[in-house]
């Protein structure tokens, strides 16, 4: 097995993506890794990352591009004139719903491409996957911290394009459980809205908003239940925090979405619920100790160890490198329009191309009667379009403030 120089390229290394890439590097004694970011803002620079420079490419055997819809990433793909290289894409999104979608033109830009979860095959594009794994062993059998409340915990983004919009309503239906307490860890663009919902319901004394933390282990140690209800069109795949909660032996409760079903085997290593009514029922049963708690904890721990094995991830990546090293480095070009936002959407971007065409040709009737209603319906179909980030119109309009069309589409939102 060879030893290779790997150049990582990402919009940033925040959230779960940063965790799994750092875990890969920390456990890989075989290869050399350099982490570079594309979005030149101060918070992206860390002790282990630096701003991408095209001059780095010739000195590396492989370029690993971490793929999700971010304006900096698609600007890199569409606009960069890169020297010859071997480039591999790794998708950190399911790709099932726009604006986070996977499409042939994107995938074919790379020499090789991998999903992080087999659920991405539901797009109709079939590729192998390399599960993204954190350093799961540090969460195995965490010691429990004594407490006199029944703690229901959530860890993750406070953004309703990921978290289910009925989250606080669900919590409100659990307040009759004696000494119940909700511990919320994370931040996001809906954080203030969520806190306002709690205040409007008079539940401030039942909630603890911790914010973002660098170490979640002390919190997992005092949770009694891990409640992780995600929006049905969320973009996630491997859900690192769910694996970490399972590894700690917690009862994990999720909704019936593709990525969660790939991780949880209901009533074996956790609980997949169809709706809020079932969530209320199962948490009440857990509180009343109507389950063999050891059975679920042991299964959850073993499942997390198997699925989130960093050794398995390293082995798969090393096999990918061995397979691809025989390929010659090559030039590549995107060959698309100049509008980065449209290019990021693949076939979904056609309706925005139609907007540009009809607007530039003065076809007001077609624009008002056909094109704009379709764009509004597209926005209506997924809450992710309304996020401040996550490949949304708002994010692209911030990144490209001179783009007049983005300003117009932002108004349609």
C-alpha positions as CSV (number, residue, x, y, z in Angstrom):
1,X,0.0,0.0,0.0
2,X,1.4,3.4,-1.1
3,X,1.7,6.5,0.9
4,X,0.1,9.6,-0.8
5,X,-0.2,13.3,-0.5
6,X,-3.8,14.4,-0.2
7,X,-5.1,17.9,-0.7
8,X,-8.5,18.5,0.8
9,X,-10.7,21.3,-0.6
10,X,-13.9,22.5,1.2
11,X,-15.9,25.6,1.6
12,X,-15.2,25.3,5.3
13,X,-14.6,22.7,8.0
14,X,-17.4,23.5,10.4
15,X,-20.0,21.2,11.8
16,X,-19.9,17.4,11.2
17,X,-17.8,17.7,8.1
18,X,-14.9,19.2,10.0
19,X,-15.3,16.5,12.7
20,X,-15.1,13.6,10.3
21,X,-12.2,15.0,8.2
22,X,-10.2,15.7,11.3
23,X,-10.9,12.2,12.6
24,X,-9.7,10.8,9.3
25,X,-6.4,12.8,9.5
26,X,-5.8,12.0,13.2
27,X,-6.1,8.3,12.6
28,X,-4.3,8.0,9.2
29,X,-0.7,7.2,9.7
30,X,-0.2,6.2,6.1
31,X,-0.9,9.4,4.1
32,X,-0.1,13.1,4.3
33,X,-3.1,15.5,4.4
34,X,-3.4,19.2,3.9
35,X,-6.7,20.9,4.6
36,X,-7.6,24.0,2.5
37,X,-10.8,26.1,2.5
38,X,-12.3,28.3,-0.2
39,X,-14.4,30.9,1.6
40,X,-11.8,33.5,2.7
41,X,-13.4,34.7,6.0
42,X,-11.4,34.8,9.3
43,X,-13.4,32.1,11.1
44,X,-12.4,29.5,8.5
45,X,-8.7,29.8,9.3
46,X,-7.5,27.4,12.0
47,X,-4.3,25.9,13.1
48,X,-4.9,22.9,10.9
49,X,-6.3,24.7,7.7
50,X,-5.2,27.3,5.2
51,X,-6.7,29.1,2.3
52,X,-6.6,27.1,-1.0
53,X,-3.9,28.1,-3.5
54,X,-4.0,26.5,-7.0
55,X,-0.2,26.3,-6.8
56,X,-0.6,23.5,-4.2
57,X,-2.1,21.1,-6.7
58,X,1.1,19.8,-8.5
59,X,2.6,18.7,-5.2
60,X,-0.2,16.3,-4.3
61,X,-1.3,12.9,-5.6
62,X,-5.0,13.5,-5.0
63,X,-7.4,16.4,-4.6
64,X,-10.4,15.4,-2.4
65,X,-13.2,17.9,-2.8
66,X,-15.8,17.9,-0.1
67,X,-19.1,18.5,-1.9
68,X,-22.2,20.2,-0.8
69,X,-24.0,23.3,-2.2
70,X,-22.0,26.3,-1.1
71,X,-21.4,29.3,-3.4
72,X,-17.6,29.1,-2.7
73,X,-17.5,25.5,-3.7
74,X,-19.4,25.9,-7.0
75,X,-17.4,29.1,-7.8
76,X,-14.3,26.9,-7.4
77,X,-15.7,24.2,-9.7
78,X,-17.2,26.4,-12.3
79,X,-14.5,29.2,-12.5
80,X,-11.2,27.7,-11.6
81,X,-8.6,26.9,-14.2
82,X,-6.7,24.1,-12.4
83,X,-3.6,22.3,-13.4
84,X,-3.6,18.6,-14.1
85,X,-4.7,16.6,-11.1
86,X,-6.5,13.5,-9.9
87,X,-9.7,14.8,-8.3
88,X,-12.1,12.8,-6.2
89,X,-15.5,14.1,-4.9
90,X,-17.1,13.1,-1.6
91,X,-20.7,14.2,-1.1
92,X,-21.6,15.3,2.4
93,X,-25.3,15.6,1.5
94,X,-28.0,13.2,0.5
95,X,-28.6,15.0,-2.7
96,X,-32.3,14.2,-2.6
97,X,-33.8,17.7,-2.5
98,X,-32.9,21.0,-4.1
99,X,-30.9,23.1,-3.5
100,X,-28.7,20.2,-2.1
101,X,-28.8,17.9,-5.1
102,X,-26.5,15.5,-6.9
103,X,-26.5,15.5,-10.7
104,X,-24.5,13.9,-13.5
105,X,-22.6,17.0,-14.6
106,X,-21.4,17.5,-11.1
107,X,-20.3,13.9,-10.5
108,X,-18.7,13.5,-14.0
109,X,-16.5,16.6,-13.3
110,X,-14.4,14.3,-11.0
111,X,-12.2,11.4,-11.8
112,X,-14.0,9.4,-9.1
113,X,-17.0,10.2,-6.8
114,X,-18.3,8.8,-3.6
115,X,-21.4,9.2,-1.5
116,X,-21.3,9.2,2.3
117,X,-24.4,7.1,2.5
118,X,-26.2,4.6,0.2
119,X,-29.4,6.7,0.6
120,X,-27.9,9.0,-2.1
121,X,-28.7,6.2,-4.6
122,X,-32.3,7.3,-4.2
123,X,-31.4,10.2,-6.5
124,X,-31.3,7.6,-9.3
125,X,-27.5,8.1,-9.6
126,X,-25.8,5.0,-8.4
127,X,-22.3,5.3,-6.8
128,X,-20.4,3.5,-4.1
129,X,-20.3,5.2,-0.7
130,X,-17.7,5.7,2.0
131,X,-19.4,6.3,5.3
132,X,-18.2,9.4,7.1
133,X,-16.9,8.4,10.5
134,X,-16.0,10.3,13.6
135,X,-13.7,9.0,16.4
136,X,-16.6,7.0,17.8
137,X,-14.6,5.1,20.5
138,X,-14.4,8.2,22.7
139,X,-18.1,8.0,23.2
140,X,-18.4,4.3,24.1
141,X,-20.0,3.7,27.5
142,X,-19.7,7.3,28.8
143,X,-20.0,7.4,32.6
144,X,-23.4,8.8,33.6
145,X,-23.6,12.0,35.5
146,X,-26.2,11.9,38.3
147,X,-29.1,14.3,38.0
148,X,-32.6,14.7,39.5
149,X,-34.4,15.7,36.3
150,X,-35.5,13.6,33.3
151,X,-33.3,15.1,30.6
152,X,-34.3,15.1,27.0
153,X,-31.4,16.3,24.8
154,X,-31.0,17.6,21.3
155,X,-27.6,18.3,19.7
156,X,-27.4,19.9,16.2
157,X,-28.2,22.9,14.1
158,X,-31.0,25.1,15.1
159,X,-32.2,25.7,11.6
160,X,-35.6,24.5,10.5
161,X,-34.3,23.3,7.2
162,X,-32.6,20.5,9.2
163,X,-34.6,20.4,12.5
164,X,-38.3,19.5,12.3
165,X,-40.3,22.7,12.5
166,X,-42.7,21.1,15.1
167,X,-39.8,20.5,17.5
168,X,-41.0,22.8,20.2
169,X,-44.6,21.7,19.8
170,X,-43.4,18.1,20.4
171,X,-41.5,19.2,23.5
172,X,-44.6,21.0,24.7
173,X,-46.5,17.7,24.7
174,X,-43.9,16.2,27.0
175,X,-44.0,18.7,29.8
176,X,-46.4,16.5,31.9
177,X,-43.5,14.1,32.5
178,X,-42.4,14.9,36.1
179,X,-39.1,16.9,36.3
180,X,-38.7,16.9,32.5
181,X,-36.0,19.1,31.2
182,X,-34.9,19.9,27.6
183,X,-31.2,20.5,27.0
184,X,-30.6,22.1,23.6
185,X,-27.0,22.2,22.2
186,X,-26.2,24.0,19.0
187,X,-26.9,27.2,17.1
188,X,-28.4,28.3,13.8
189,X,-30.4,30.8,11.9
190,X,-33.7,29.8,13.7
191,X,-32.2,29.9,17.2
192,X,-33.9,33.1,18.2
193,X,-37.2,32.0,16.7
194,X,-37.0,28.7,18.7
195,X,-36.3,30.5,21.9
196,X,-39.2,32.8,21.2
197,X,-41.5,29.8,20.7
198,X,-40.4,28.5,24.1
199,X,-41.1,31.8,25.7
200,X,-44.5,32.1,24.1
201,X,-45.5,28.7,25.5
202,X,-44.2,29.7,29.0
203,X,-41.6,27.0,29.0
204,X,-38.4,28.9,29.8
205,X,-38.0,27.0,33.1
206,X,-38.1,23.7,31.2
207,X,-35.4,24.5,28.6
208,X,-31.7,25.0,28.8
209,X,-30.1,26.5,25.7
210,X,-26.4,25.7,25.9
211,X,-25.2,27.1,22.5
212,X,-22.4,25.5,20.6
213,X,-19.8,23.5,22.5
214,X,-16.5,21.9,21.6
215,X,-17.1,18.8,23.7
216,X,-20.6,17.1,23.8
217,X,-19.6,14.2,26.0
218,X,-20.5,15.8,29.4
219,X,-24.0,16.5,28.0
220,X,-24.5,13.0,26.6
221,X,-23.6,11.8,30.0
222,X,-26.5,13.5,31.6
223,X,-29.1,12.9,28.9
224,X,-31.8,10.3,29.6
225,X,-33.1,10.4,26.0
226,X,-31.7,11.7,22.7
227,X,-34.5,13.3,20.7
228,X,-33.4,14.0,17.2
229,X,-36.5,14.7,15.0
230,X,-35.4,16.1,11.7
231,X,-37.3,17.8,8.9
232,X,-38.4,15.2,6.2
233,X,-36.5,16.9,3.4
234,X,-33.3,17.5,5.4
235,X,-30.0,17.1,3.6
236,X,-28.0,15.0,6.0
237,X,-26.5,11.5,5.5
238,X,-24.5,9.9,8.3
239,X,-25.6,12.2,11.2
240,X,-22.4,12.0,13.3
241,X,-24.1,13.2,16.4
242,X,-26.7,10.4,16.2
243,X,-23.9,7.9,16.0
244,X,-22.2,9.6,19.0
245,X,-25.4,9.4,21.0
246,X,-25.8,5.8,20.2
247,X,-22.2,5.0,21.1
248,X,-22.9,6.5,24.6
249,X,-25.7,4.0,25.0
250,X,-28.6,6.5,24.9
251,X,-32.1,5.8,23.7
252,X,-32.2,7.7,20.4
253,X,-35.6,8.7,18.9
254,X,-35.8,9.8,15.3
255,X,-38.4,10.4,12.6
256,X,-39.0,8.1,9.6
257,X,-36.5,9.7,7.1
258,X,-34.1,8.0,4.7
259,X,-30.8,8.8,6.5
260,X,-32.2,7.9,10.0
261,X,-33.5,4.6,8.7
262,X,-30.1,3.7,7.4
263,X,-28.7,4.2,10.9
264,X,-31.4,3.1,13.3
265,X,-33.1,-0.3,13.4
266,X,-36.3,0.5,15.2
267,X,-36.9,-1.2,18.5
268,X,-33.4,-2.8,18.2
269,X,-30.9,0.0,18.6
270,X,-33.2,3.0,18.8
271,X,-36.7,4.1,17.8
272,X,-38.0,5.3,14.5
273,X,-41.3,7.1,14.9
274,X,-43.8,8.2,12.2
275,X,-45.2,11.3,14.0
276,X,-45.2,13.4,17.1
277,X,-47.9,11.2,18.7
278,X,-45.6,8.2,18.5
279,X,-42.7,10.2,19.9
280,X,-44.7,11.2,22.9
281,X,-45.7,7.6,23.5
282,X,-42.2,6.2,23.3
283,X,-40.6,8.8,25.5
284,X,-43.4,8.3,28.1
285,X,-42.7,4.6,28.1
286,X,-39.0,5.2,28.5
287,X,-39.6,7.5,31.4
288,X,-41.8,4.8,33.1
289,X,-39.0,2.2,32.5
290,X,-41.3,0.0,30.4
291,X,-38.3,-1.3,28.4
292,X,-35.3,-3.4,29.0
293,X,-32.9,-0.5,28.9
294,X,-29.8,-2.6,28.8
295,X,-31.0,-4.4,25.6
296,X,-31.3,-1.1,23.6
297,X,-28.1,0.4,25.0
298,X,-25.9,-2.6,24.2
299,X,-27.3,-2.8,20.6
300,X,-26.9,1.0,20.1
301,X,-23.3,0.9,21.2
302,X,-22.4,-2.1,19.0
303,X,-24.2,-0.6,16.0
304,X,-22.3,2.7,16.4
305,X,-19.0,0.9,16.7
306,X,-19.7,-1.1,13.5
307,X,-21.2,1.7,11.3
308,X,-19.0,4.5,12.4
309,X,-15.7,2.6,12.4
310,X,-12.9,4.9,11.4
311,X,-10.8,1.9,10.5
312,X,-13.3,0.9,7.9
313,X,-13.4,4.4,6.5
314,X,-9.6,4.5,6.3
315,X,-9.5,1.1,4.6
316,X,-11.9,2.2,1.9
317,X,-10.1,5.4,1.2
318,X,-6.8,3.6,0.9
319,X,-8.3,1.2,-1.6
320,X,-9.6,4.2,-3.6
321,X,-6.2,5.7,-3.7
322,X,-4.6,2.4,-4.8
323,X,-7.2,2.1,-7.6
324,X,-6.9,5.7,-8.8
325,X,-3.1,6.2,-8.6
326,X,-2.6,4.4,-11.9
327,X,-4.7,7.1,-13.7
328,X,-2.8,10.0,-15.2
329,X,-3.5,13.5,-13.9
330,X,-5.7,15.5,-16.2
331,X,-7.1,18.9,-16.9
332,X,-10.8,19.5,-16.5
333,X,-13.4,22.3,-17.1
334,X,-17.0,22.8,-16.1
335,X,-18.3,24.2,-19.4
336,X,-21.5,25.9,-18.2
337,X,-23.1,29.3,-17.8
338,X,-21.5,32.2,-15.9
339,X,-24.2,32.1,-13.2
340,X,-22.8,30.0,-10.3
341,X,-26.2,29.7,-8.6
342,X,-27.8,28.2,-11.7
343,X,-24.9,25.8,-12.2
344,X,-25.1,24.5,-8.6
345,X,-28.6,23.2,-9.3
346,X,-28.0,21.0,-12.3
347,X,-31.3,20.2,-14.1
348,X,-33.3,22.1,-11.4
349,X,-31.5,25.3,-12.6
350,X,-33.3,25.2,-15.9
351,X,-36.2,27.2,-14.6
352,X,-33.8,29.9,-13.5
353,X,-32.3,29.8,-17.0
354,X,-35.8,30.3,-18.4
355,X,-36.2,33.3,-16.1
356,X,-33.0,34.9,-17.4
357,X,-34.0,34.2,-21.0
358,X,-37.5,35.6,-20.8
359,X,-36.4,38.6,-18.7
360,X,-33.6,39.5,-21.2
361,X,-36.0,39.1,-24.1
362,X,-38.8,41.1,-22.5
363,X,-41.3,38.2,-22.5
364,X,-43.3,39.5,-19.5
365,X,-46.3,37.3,-20.1
366,X,-44.3,34.0,-20.1
367,X,-42.3,35.2,-17.1
368,X,-45.4,36.1,-15.0
369,X,-47.7,33.3,-16.0
370,X,-45.3,30.3,-16.3
371,X,-41.8,30.9,-15.0
372,X,-42.3,32.8,-11.7
373,X,-45.0,30.5,-10.5
374,X,-42.7,27.5,-11.0
375,X,-39.9,29.2,-9.1
376,X,-42.3,30.0,-6.2
377,X,-43.5,26.4,-6.1
378,X,-39.9,25.2,-6.0
379,X,-39.2,27.5,-3.0
380,X,-42.4,26.4,-1.4
381,X,-41.5,22.7,-1.6
382,X,-38.5,22.8,0.7
383,X,-37.8,24.8,3.8
384,X,-34.1,24.8,2.9
385,X,-34.6,27.6,0.4
386,X,-35.5,29.9,3.3
387,X,-32.4,29.2,5.3
388,X,-29.8,31.9,5.7
389,X,-27.2,29.4,4.5
390,X,-27.4,25.8,3.1
391,X,-27.2,26.7,-0.6
392,X,-30.2,29.1,-0.3
393,X,-30.9,32.2,-2.3
394,X,-30.0,34.3,0.7
395,X,-26.6,32.7,0.9
396,X,-25.8,33.1,-2.8
397,X,-27.1,36.7,-2.7
398,X,-24.7,37.5,0.1
399,X,-21.8,35.8,-1.7
400,X,-22.6,37.5,-5.0
401,X,-24.1,40.9,-4.0
402,X,-23.7,42.3,-7.6
403,X,-25.9,39.6,-9.2
404,X,-29.1,41.3,-10.1
405,X,-31.0,38.1,-10.8
406,X,-30.2,36.8,-7.3
407,X,-31.7,40.0,-5.9
408,X,-34.9,39.4,-8.0
409,X,-35.2,35.7,-7.0
410,X,-34.7,36.7,-3.4
411,X,-37.8,38.9,-3.7
412,X,-39.7,35.9,-5.0
413,X,-38.9,34.1,-1.8
